[in-house]
Amino acid sequence: MSAEELQVIGQFEALRKILLSPGYGGHLDKPLCYWALPADRRLPLALMGRTLADLLDVPFPELAATPGIGRKKVASLVQLLARAASTNAAELPTVILNRSCVQGPSDSDEGSGDGSPFDPTNISEVTWAQWRESVVRHGLTGETLGRLAPSLQGMTRVIWSTPLGEYTSSTLAEIRSMRTHGEKRVTAILEVFRAAHTLVAGMGVCDHLAIRIMPRRIDAVERWVGRAVQRADTPSKEEITTCFVEPLLDQIRNDASQQVAALAENRLGMAGPVTSVRQAARLMGLTRARVYQLLNEINDIMMVRWPTGRHQVHELQEKFRGRAVANSAGDGDDASDLQQFYASVELYYPGNRRGADGPMERAFEPEGQFGELLEAMS
């Protein structure tokens, strides 16, 4: 027997002693694969589905004699046991699916949940189980992936509206085996779960309180809209720009391509007057049909990021319109001060989907100065 083999046996016996000590009782019912990482190679696949309790009850020579387990795979076994021994028992999930999580080598992206830069190669099944347990415990299964994603640019559109609960009962191996779930999609899913876990993992549960998670910019705008609806006066043009127009535009810059963001800036008149669809098409060198497609993409983003926004901003819009009509005979609100606000509502939450053959068909007939503005923007 070589010195290298004696060293591996010594490491196995030392880890076996640690893992069988009282502080590691919660580890023993977990399968070995829960400590495997996607970047691992030469994994002892014949042993991956067996629990630590089962493996540690078998003498080392018998494990080493398992068909298909050579010297390099024995070394991988010891490495996985070392990871298990270094895992804090308090961080283990309380519920583990009774399913096999055995998988071969994978190049899929993953990450960690400790605030460090997202690294797709450092996630094991046990970490994934912690993340999904946090989501379930804090009632986040109904939240959608797109609403909680750092950016929608890195997420396939088809899963923007998929609730987190779609994945809370699946192991990583099962998710990777799902149809159309390639590296990019799995990475986006993991990134959302990681962010949710990082935020709520340290929180307790209180029966009379609930946790609500939403994009930071959207939260600030929603709070402002709620206050503005209750106010007796109309906010100034500067306040509307700072508290409403710019934060939502920043959200679009975060979630959409540079071309879409440029269109939004043109439509809101960020560097000049508010532009119509015809003007935006000429300015950007696009057809009107393409401009309408991009405008609908902006609406799609807002419906994912702020699904209740349509009702809230239209309520505020109606209040501004009513106040302007009531004051029209006197020195009431200056319509020009609200032009950018009305343009924002039209941009983010239009009355109906915009068509490629002409102006959007609206569910209402525009009236007065507001109607003239909408007609000019078409």
C-alpha positions as a Markdown table, in Angstrom:
| # | Residue | x | y | z |
|---|---|---|---|---|
| 1 | Met | 0.0 | 0.0 | 0.0 |
| 2 | Ser | 1.4 | 3.4 | -1.0 |
| 3 | Ala | 1.9 | 6.4 | 1.2 |
| 4 | Glu | -0.8 | 8.2 | -0.8 |
| 5 | Glu | -3.3 | 5.5 | -0.1 |
| 6 | Leu | -2.5 | 5.5 | 3.6 |
| 7 | Gln | -3.0 | 9.2 | 3.6 |
| 8 | Val | -6.4 | 8.9 | 2.0 |
| 9 | Ile | -7.4 | 6.2 | 4.5 |
| 10 | Gly | -6.3 | 8.4 | 7.4 |
| 11 | Gln | -8.3 | 11.4 | 6.1 |
| 12 | Phe | -11.4 | 9.2 | 5.6 |
| 13 | Glu | -11.2 | 7.8 | 9.2 |
| 14 | Ala | -10.7 | 11.3 | 10.6 |
| 15 | Leu | -13.7 | 12.7 | 8.7 |
| 16 | Arg | -15.7 | 9.6 | 9.7 |
| 17 | Lys | -15.0 | 10.4 | 13.4 |
| 18 | Ile | -16.1 | 14.0 | 12.9 |
| 19 | Leu | -19.3 | 13.3 | 11.1 |
| 20 | Leu | -20.4 | 10.6 | 13.6 |
| 21 | Ser | -19.9 | 13.0 | 16.5 |
| 22 | Pro | -23.1 | 14.5 | 18.2 |
| 23 | Gly | -23.0 | 17.8 | 16.4 |
| 24 | Tyr | -23.4 | 16.3 | 13.0 |
| 25 | Gly | -26.6 | 14.3 | 13.4 |
| 26 | Gly | -28.4 | 16.4 | 10.9 |
| 27 | His | -25.9 | 15.6 | 8.2 |
| 28 | Leu | -26.3 | 11.8 | 8.2 |
| 29 | Asp | -29.6 | 11.6 | 6.4 |
| 30 | Lys | -28.4 | 13.7 | 3.5 |
| 31 | Pro | -27.1 | 11.9 | 0.4 |
| 32 | Leu | -23.5 | 12.5 | -0.6 |
| 33 | Cys | -24.5 | 14.3 | -3.8 |
| 34 | Tyr | -25.7 | 17.2 | -1.7 |
| 35 | Trp | -22.2 | 18.3 | -1.3 |
| 36 | Ala | -21.2 | 18.0 | -5.0 |
| 37 | Leu | -20.6 | 21.1 | -7.2 |
| 38 | Pro | -21.2 | 21.3 | -10.9 |
| 39 | Ala | -17.5 | 21.9 | -11.6 |
| 40 | Asp | -16.5 | 18.7 | -9.8 |
| 41 | Arg | -15.0 | 15.9 | -11.9 |
| 42 | Arg | -14.4 | 12.2 | -11.3 |
| 43 | Leu | -17.3 | 11.9 | -8.9 |
| 44 | Pro | -17.9 | 8.5 | -7.4 |
| 45 | Leu | -21.3 | 8.2 | -9.1 |
| 46 | Ala | -22.0 | 4.8 | -7.6 |
| 47 | Leu | -22.0 | 6.3 | -4.1 |
| 48 | Met | -23.6 | 9.7 | -4.8 |
| 49 | Gly | -27.2 | 8.6 | -3.9 |
| 50 | Arg | -26.2 | 7.0 | -0.6 |
| 51 | Thr | -26.6 | 8.9 | 2.7 |
| 52 | Leu | -23.7 | 9.8 | 4.8 |
| 53 | Ala | -24.9 | 7.4 | 7.5 |
| 54 | Asp | -24.9 | 4.6 | 5.1 |
| 55 | Leu | -21.5 | 5.4 | 3.7 |
| 56 | Leu | -19.8 | 5.9 | 7.1 |
| 57 | Asp | -21.2 | 2.5 | 8.3 |
| 58 | Val | -19.2 | 0.7 | 5.6 |
| 59 | Pro | -15.5 | 0.0 | 6.2 |
| 60 | Phe | -13.2 | 2.0 | 3.9 |
| 61 | Pro | -11.7 | -1.1 | 2.1 |
| 62 | Glu | -15.3 | -2.1 | 1.1 |
| 63 | Leu | -16.1 | 1.3 | -0.2 |
| 64 | Ala | -12.8 | 1.4 | -2.2 |
| 65 | Ala | -13.7 | -2.0 | -3.7 |
| 66 | Thr | -17.0 | -0.7 | -5.1 |
| 67 | Pro | -17.1 | -1.4 | -8.9 |
| 68 | Gly | -16.3 | 1.7 | -10.9 |
| 69 | Ile | -14.5 | 3.4 | -7.9 |
| 70 | Gly | -10.9 | 3.9 | -8.5 |
| 71 | Arg | -8.2 | 5.9 | -6.7 |
| 72 | Lys | -9.2 | 9.3 | -8.1 |
| 73 | Lys | -12.9 | 8.7 | -7.3 |
| 74 | Val | -12.0 | 7.7 | -3.7 |
| 75 | Ala | -10.1 | 11.0 | -3.4 |
| 76 | Ser | -13.3 | 12.7 | -4.6 |
| 77 | Leu | -15.3 | 10.9 | -2.0 |
| 78 | Val | -13.0 | 12.1 | 0.7 |
| 79 | Gln | -13.3 | 15.7 | -0.6 |
| 80 | Leu | -17.1 | 15.5 | -0.5 |
| 81 | Leu | -17.0 | 14.2 | 3.1 |
| 82 | Ala | -14.6 | 17.1 | 4.0 |
| 83 | Arg | -17.2 | 19.6 | 2.6 |
| 84 | Ala | -19.9 | 18.0 | 4.7 |
| 85 | Ala | -17.8 | 18.2 | 7.8 |
| 86 | Ser | -17.2 | 21.9 | 7.2 |
| 87 | Thr | -20.9 | 22.6 | 6.7 |
| 88 | Asn | -22.6 | 24.2 | 9.7 |
| 89 | Ala | -25.4 | 22.0 | 10.9 |
| 90 | Ala | -27.6 | 25.1 | 11.5 |
| 91 | Glu | -27.4 | 25.9 | 7.8 |
| 92 | Leu | -28.8 | 22.6 | 6.6 |
| 93 | Pro | -32.3 | 22.7 | 5.3 |
| 94 | Thr | -34.9 | 21.0 | 7.5 |
| 95 | Val | -36.7 | 19.3 | 4.6 |
| 96 | Ile | -34.9 | 17.3 | 1.9 |
| 97 | Leu | -36.7 | 15.8 | -1.1 |
| 98 | Asn | -36.6 | 12.0 | -1.1 |
| 99 | Arg | -35.3 | 11.9 | -4.7 |
| 100 | Ser | -32.0 | 11.1 | -6.3 |
| 101 | Cys | -29.9 | 14.1 | -7.1 |
| 102 | Val | -27.1 | 12.2 | -8.8 |
| 103 | Gln | -25.8 | 14.0 | -11.8 |
| 104 | Gly | -22.7 | 13.8 | -13.9 |
| 105 | Pro | -20.2 | 16.6 | -14.6 |
| 106 | Ser | -21.9 | 19.8 | -15.7 |
| 107 | Asp | -20.8 | 23.1 | -17.1 |
| 108 | Ser | -23.9 | 24.9 | -16.0 |
| 109 | Asp | -23.6 | 28.2 | -14.1 |
| 110 | Glu | -24.4 | 28.6 | -10.4 |
| 111 | Gly | -23.7 | 30.9 | -7.4 |
| 112 | Ser | -23.5 | 31.3 | -3.7 |
| 113 | Gly | -25.8 | 33.2 | -1.3 |
| 114 | Asp | -23.3 | 34.8 | 1.1 |
| 115 | Gly | -23.1 | 38.2 | -0.6 |
| 116 | Ser | -20.0 | 37.3 | -2.6 |
| 117 | Pro | -19.9 | 37.8 | -6.4 |
| 118 | Phe | -22.2 | 35.3 | -8.1 |
| 119 | Asp | -20.2 | 32.2 | -9.1 |
| 120 | Pro | -22.3 | 29.6 | -10.9 |
| 121 | Thr | -19.8 | 26.9 | -10.2 |
| 122 | Asn | -20.1 | 27.0 | -6.4 |
| 123 | Ile | -23.6 | 25.6 | -5.8 |
| 124 | Ser | -24.3 | 22.2 | -4.4 |
| 125 | Glu | -27.7 | 20.6 | -3.8 |
| 126 | Val | -27.5 | 21.4 | -0.1 |
| 127 | Thr | -27.1 | 25.1 | -0.9 |
| 128 | Trp | -29.9 | 25.0 | -3.4 |
| 129 | Ala | -32.1 | 23.3 | -0.8 |
| 130 | Gln | -31.4 | 26.1 | 1.6 |
| 131 | Trp | -32.4 | 28.7 | -1.0 |
| 132 | Arg | -35.7 | 27.1 | -1.9 |
| 133 | Glu | -36.6 | 26.4 | 1.8 |
| 134 | Ser | -36.1 | 30.2 | 2.5 |
| 135 | Val | -38.5 | 31.0 | -0.4 |
| 136 | Val | -41.1 | 28.6 | 0.9 |
| 137 | Arg | -40.8 | 29.6 | 4.5 |
| 138 | His | -41.3 | 33.2 | 3.8 |
| 139 | Gly | -44.2 | 32.8 | 1.4 |
| 140 | Leu | -42.4 | 33.9 | -1.7 |
| 141 | Thr | -43.5 | 31.0 | -4.0 |
| 142 | Gly | -46.0 | 33.2 | -5.8 |
| 143 | Glu | -43.5 | 35.9 | -6.7 |
| 144 | Thr | -42.3 | 35.7 | -10.3 |
| 145 | Leu | -38.8 | 35.3 | -11.5 |
| 146 | Gly | -38.9 | 38.4 | -13.6 |
| 147 | Arg | -40.1 | 40.6 | -10.7 |
| 148 | Leu | -37.1 | 39.6 | -8.5 |
| 149 | Ala | -34.4 | 39.3 | -11.1 |
| 150 | Pro | -31.4 | 41.7 | -10.9 |
| 151 | Ser | -32.0 | 42.5 | -14.6 |
| 152 | Leu | -34.3 | 41.1 | -17.2 |
| 153 | Gln | -31.6 | 41.4 | -19.9 |
| 154 | Gly | -30.0 | 38.1 | -18.7 |
| 155 | Met | -33.3 | 36.2 | -18.4 |
| 156 | Thr | -35.2 | 34.5 | -21.1 |
| 157 | Arg | -38.5 | 36.3 | -21.6 |
| 158 | Val | -40.5 | 33.1 | -21.5 |
| 159 | Ile | -39.8 | 32.7 | -17.7 |
| 160 | Trp | -40.4 | 36.3 | -16.7 |
| 161 | Ser | -43.8 | 35.5 | -15.3 |
| 162 | Thr | -42.9 | 32.0 | -13.9 |
| 163 | Pro | -43.5 | 31.8 | -10.1 |
| 164 | Leu | -40.7 | 30.7 | -7.9 |
| 165 | Gly | -42.9 | 27.9 | -6.7 |
| 166 | Glu | -42.4 | 26.1 | -10.0 |
| 167 | Tyr | -38.9 | 25.2 | -8.8 |
| 168 | Thr | -39.2 | 24.8 | -5.1 |
| 169 | Ser | -39.9 | 21.1 | -5.2 |
| 170 | Ser | -37.2 | 20.2 | -7.6 |
| 171 | Thr | -33.5 | 19.4 | -7.1 |
| 172 | Leu | -30.9 | 21.1 | -9.3 |
| 173 | Ala | -30.4 | 17.9 | -11.2 |
| 174 | Glu | -34.1 | 17.8 | -12.0 |
| 175 | Ile | -34.2 | 21.4 | -13.1 |
| 176 | Arg | -31.2 | 20.9 | -15.4 |
| 177 | Ser | -32.9 | 17.9 | -17.0 |
| 178 | Met | -36.0 | 20.0 | -17.8 |
| 179 | Arg | -36.7 | 20.7 | -21.4 |
| 180 | Thr | -35.3 | 24.1 | -22.6 |
| 181 | His | -33.5 | 24.6 | -19.3 |
| 182 | Gly | -30.0 | 25.3 | -20.5 |
| 183 | Glu | -27.1 | 27.0 | -18.8 |
| 184 | Lys | -28.5 | 30.6 | -19.3 |
| 185 | Arg | -32.0 | 29.8 | -17.9 |
| 186 | Val | -30.7 | 27.8 | -14.9 |
| 187 | Thr | -28.3 | 30.5 | -14.1 |
| 188 | Ala | -31.1 | 33.1 | -14.1 |
| 189 | Ile | -33.2 | 31.0 | -11.9 |
| 190 | Leu | -30.4 | 30.4 | -9.4 |
| 191 | Glu | -29.6 | 34.1 | -9.3 |
| 192 | Val | -33.2 | 35.0 | -8.3 |
| 193 | Phe | -33.3 | 32.3 | -5.6 |
| 194 | Arg | -29.9 | 33.4 | -4.3 |
| 195 | Ala | -31.0 | 37.0 | -4.0 |
| 196 | Ala | -34.3 | 36.1 | -2.2 |
| 197 | His | -32.4 | 33.8 | 0.2 |
| 198 | Thr | -29.7 | 36.4 | 0.9 |
| 199 | Leu | -32.5 | 38.9 | 1.8 |
| 200 | Val | -34.7 | 36.8 | 4.0 |
| 201 | Ala | -32.6 | 33.9 | 5.4 |
| 202 | Gly | -31.8 | 35.8 | 8.7 |
| 203 | Met | -35.4 | 36.9 | 9.2 |
| 204 | Gly | -37.7 | 35.2 | 11.6 |
| 205 | Val | -41.4 | 34.5 | 11.0 |
| 206 | Cys | -44.1 | 36.6 | 12.7 |
| 207 | Asp | -47.7 | 35.5 | 12.3 |
| 208 | His | -49.2 | 39.0 | 12.0 |
| 209 | Leu | -46.6 | 40.4 | 9.6 |
| 210 | Ala | -45.7 | 39.6 | 6.0 |
| 211 | Ile | -42.7 | 40.1 | 3.8 |
| 212 | Arg | -43.0 | 41.9 | 0.5 |
| 213 | Ile | -40.1 | 42.0 | -1.9 |
| 214 | Met | -40.0 | 44.2 | -4.9 |
| 215 | Pro | -37.5 | 46.1 | -7.1 |
| 216 | Arg | -36.0 | 49.0 | -5.1 |
| 217 | Arg | -36.8 | 51.6 | -7.8 |
| 218 | Ile | -40.4 | 50.4 | -8.1 |
| 219 | Asp | -40.9 | 50.5 | -4.4 |
| 220 | Ala | -39.8 | 54.1 | -4.2 |
| 221 | Val | -42.1 | 55.1 | -7.1 |
| 222 | Glu | -45.0 | 53.2 | -5.7 |
| 223 | Arg | -44.7 | 55.0 | -2.3 |
| 224 | Trp | -44.5 | 58.3 | -4.1 |
| 225 | Val | -47.6 | 57.6 | -6.2 |
| 226 | Gly | -49.5 | 56.6 | -3.0 |
| 227 | Arg | -48.6 | 59.9 | -1.4 |
| 228 | Ala | -49.4 | 61.9 | -4.5 |
| 229 | Val | -52.9 | 60.5 | -4.8 |
| 230 | Gln | -53.6 | 61.7 | -1.2 |
| 231 | Arg | -52.3 | 65.2 | -1.7 |
| 232 | Ala | -54.5 | 68.2 | -2.2 |
| 233 | Asp | -52.0 | 69.9 | -4.5 |
| 234 | Thr | -50.3 | 68.8 | -7.7 |
| 235 | Pro | -46.6 | 67.9 | -7.5 |
| 236 | Ser | -44.2 | 70.2 | -9.3 |
| 237 | Lys | -42.7 | 69.3 | -12.6 |
| 238 | Glu | -39.3 | 68.8 | -10.9 |
| 239 | Glu | -40.8 | 66.5 | -8.3 |
| 240 | Ile | -42.6 | 64.4 | -10.9 |
| 241 | Thr | -39.3 | 64.1 | -12.9 |
| 242 | Thr | -37.3 | 63.1 | -9.8 |
| 243 | Cys | -39.7 | 60.8 | -8.1 |
| 244 | Phe | -41.6 | 59.2 | -11.0 |
| 245 | Val | -40.1 | 59.7 | -14.5 |
| 246 | Glu | -36.4 | 59.1 | -13.8 |
| 247 | Pro | -36.7 | 56.1 | -11.5 |
| 248 | Leu | -38.9 | 54.2 | -14.0 |
| 249 | Leu | -36.6 | 55.2 | -16.8 |
| 250 | Asp | -33.6 | 53.8 | -14.8 |
| 251 | Gln | -35.6 | 50.6 | -14.4 |
| 252 | Ile | -35.9 | 50.3 | -18.2 |
| 253 | Arg | -32.2 | 51.1 | -18.7 |
| 254 | Asn | -31.5 | 48.2 | -16.3 |
| 255 | Asp | -33.9 | 45.7 | -17.9 |
| 256 | Ala | -33.9 | 46.5 | -21.6 |
| 257 | Ser | -31.4 | 46.9 | -24.4 |
| 258 | Gln | -29.7 | 50.3 | -25.2 |
| 259 | Gln | -32.0 | 50.7 | -28.2 |
| 260 | Val | -35.2 | 50.3 | -26.1 |
| 261 | Ala | -33.8 | 52.7 | -23.4 |
| 262 | Ala | -33.0 | 55.3 | -26.1 |
| 263 | Leu | -36.6 | 55.0 | -27.4 |
| 264 | Ala | -37.9 | 55.6 | -23.9 |
| 265 | Glu | -35.7 | 58.6 | -23.4 |
| 266 | Asn | -36.9 | 60.1 | -26.8 |
| 267 | Arg | -40.6 | 59.4 | -26.0 |
| 268 | Leu | -40.2 | 61.1 | -22.6 |
| 269 | Gly | -38.3 | 64.1 | -24.0 |
| 270 | Met | -35.3 | 63.6 | -21.7 |
| 271 | Ala | -33.0 | 65.6 | -24.0 |
| 272 | Gly | -35.6 | 67.7 | -25.7 |
| 273 | Pro | -39.3 | 67.8 | -26.5 |
| 274 | Val | -41.4 | 64.7 | -26.2 |
| 275 | Thr | -41.2 | 62.9 | -29.6 |
| 276 | Ser | -44.0 | 61.2 | -31.5 |
| 277 | Val | -43.7 | 57.6 | -32.9 |
| 278 | Arg | -43.0 | 59.1 | -36.4 |
| 279 | Gln | -40.3 | 61.3 | -35.0 |
| 280 | Ala | -38.8 | 58.5 | -32.9 |
| 281 | Ala | -38.7 | 56.2 | -36.0 |
| 282 | Arg | -36.9 | 58.9 | -38.1 |
| 283 | Leu | -34.5 | 59.7 | -35.3 |
| 284 | Met | -33.6 | 56.1 | -34.6 |
| 285 | Gly | -33.7 | 54.9 | -38.3 |
| 286 | Leu | -36.4 | 52.4 | -37.6 |
| 287 | Thr | -39.8 | 51.6 | -39.1 |
| 288 | Arg | -42.9 | 52.6 | -37.2 |
| 289 | Ala | -43.8 | 48.9 | -36.9 |
| 290 | Arg | -40.4 | 48.3 | -35.2 |
| 291 | Val | -40.9 | 51.3 | -32.9 |
| 292 | Tyr | -44.3 | 49.9 | -31.8 |
| 293 | Gln | -42.7 | 46.5 | -31.1 |
| 294 | Leu | -40.1 | 48.2 | -28.8 |
| 295 | Leu | -42.8 | 50.2 | -27.1 |
| 296 | Asn | -44.7 | 47.0 | -26.3 |
| 297 | Glu | -41.5 | 45.5 | -24.9 |
| 298 | Ile | -41.4 | 48.5 | -22.5 |
| 299 | Asn | -44.9 | 47.7 | -21.4 |
| 300 | Asp | -44.0 | 44.0 | -20.9 |
| 301 | Ile | -41.1 | 44.9 | -18.7 |
| 302 | Met | -43.3 | 47.2 | -16.5 |
| 303 | Met | -46.1 | 44.6 | -16.2 |
| 304 | Val | -43.5 | 42.1 | -14.8 |
| 305 | Arg | -41.7 | 44.6 | -12.6 |
| 306 | Trp | -44.7 | 46.5 | -11.3 |
| 307 | Pro | -47.9 | 44.5 | -12.1 |
| 308 | Thr | -50.1 | 46.8 | -10.0 |
| 309 | Gly | -48.6 | 49.9 | -11.5 |
| 310 | Arg | -51.2 | 50.3 | -14.2 |
| 311 | His | -54.1 | 50.8 | -11.8 |
| 312 | Gln | -52.0 | 53.1 | -9.5 |
| 313 | Val | -50.6 | 55.4 | -12.2 |
| 314 | His | -53.9 | 55.7 | -14.0 |
| 315 | Glu | -55.6 | 56.6 | -10.7 |
| 316 | Leu | -53.1 | 59.4 | -10.2 |
| 317 | Gln | -53.5 | 60.5 | -13.8 |
| 318 | Glu | -57.2 | 60.8 | -13.5 |
| 319 | Lys | -56.8 | 62.8 | -10.3 |
| 320 | Phe | -54.4 | 65.2 | -12.2 |
| 321 | Arg | -56.8 | 65.5 | -15.1 |
| 322 | Gly | -59.8 | 66.2 | -12.9 |
| 323 | Arg | -57.9 | 68.8 | -11.0 |
| 324 | Ala | -56.7 | 70.5 | -14.2 |
| 325 | Val | -60.3 | 70.6 | -15.6 |
| 326 | Ala | -61.6 | 72.0 | -12.3 |
| 327 | Asn | -59.0 | 74.7 | -12.4 |
| 328 | Ser | -59.0 | 75.4 | -16.1 |
| 329 | Ala | -61.0 | 78.6 | -15.7 |
| 330 | Gly | -58.6 | 80.1 | -13.2 |
| 331 | Asp | -54.9 | 79.8 | -12.6 |
| 332 | Gly | -54.8 | 76.1 | -12.1 |
| 333 | Asp | -52.2 | 73.5 | -13.1 |
| 334 | Asp | -50.1 | 74.2 | -16.1 |
| 335 | Ala | -50.6 | 71.3 | -18.6 |
| 336 | Ser | -47.0 | 71.7 | -19.7 |
| 337 | Asp | -45.9 | 70.7 | -16.2 |
| 338 | Leu | -47.7 | 67.4 | -16.5 |
| 339 | Gln | -46.7 | 66.6 | -20.1 |
| 340 | Gln | -43.9 | 64.3 | -19.1 |
| 341 | Phe | -46.0 | 62.6 | -16.6 |
| 342 | Tyr | -48.7 | 61.9 | -19.2 |
| 343 | Ala | -46.0 | 60.7 | -21.6 |
| 344 | Ser | -44.7 | 58.3 | -19.0 |
| 345 | Val | -48.2 | 56.8 | -18.3 |
| 346 | Glu | -48.6 | 56.4 | -22.1 |
| 347 | Leu | -45.2 | 54.8 | -22.4 |
| 348 | Tyr | -45.4 | 52.3 | -19.5 |
| 349 | Tyr | -49.1 | 51.5 | -19.2 |
| 350 | Pro | -51.0 | 52.4 | -22.4 |
| 351 | Gly | -54.7 | 51.9 | -22.6 |
| 352 | Asn | -54.3 | 49.0 | -25.1 |
| 353 | Arg | -51.5 | 47.2 | -26.8 |
| 354 | Arg | -49.9 | 49.4 | -29.5 |
| 355 | Gly | -50.3 | 48.2 | -33.1 |
| 356 | Ala | -47.8 | 48.3 | -35.9 |
| 357 | Asp | -50.1 | 49.9 | -38.5 |
| 358 | Gly | -50.8 | 53.2 | -36.7 |
| 359 | Pro | -51.6 | 54.8 | -33.4 |
| 360 | Met | -52.7 | 52.7 | -30.6 |
| 361 | Glu | -56.4 | 52.0 | -30.3 |
| 362 | Arg | -57.4 | 53.4 | -26.9 |
| 363 | Ala | -60.2 | 52.2 | -24.7 |
| 364 | Phe | -61.3 | 55.8 | -24.1 |
| 365 | Glu | -61.7 | 58.9 | -26.2 |
| 366 | Pro | -59.0 | 61.5 | -25.3 |
| 367 | Glu | -60.3 | 64.9 | -24.3 |
| 368 | Gly | -58.9 | 68.4 | -23.9 |
| 369 | Gln | -55.2 | 69.1 | -23.6 |
| 370 | Phe | -54.5 | 65.5 | -22.6 |
| 371 | Gly | -56.1 | 64.1 | -25.7 |
| 372 | Glu | -54.2 | 66.6 | -27.9 |
| 373 | Leu | -51.0 | 65.4 | -26.3 |
| 374 | Leu | -51.7 | 61.7 | -26.9 |
| 375 | Glu | -52.6 | 62.5 | -30.5 |
| 376 | Ala | -49.3 | 64.4 | -31.0 |
| 377 | Met | -47.3 | 61.5 | -29.6 |
| 378 | Ser | -48.7 | 59.0 | -32.1 |
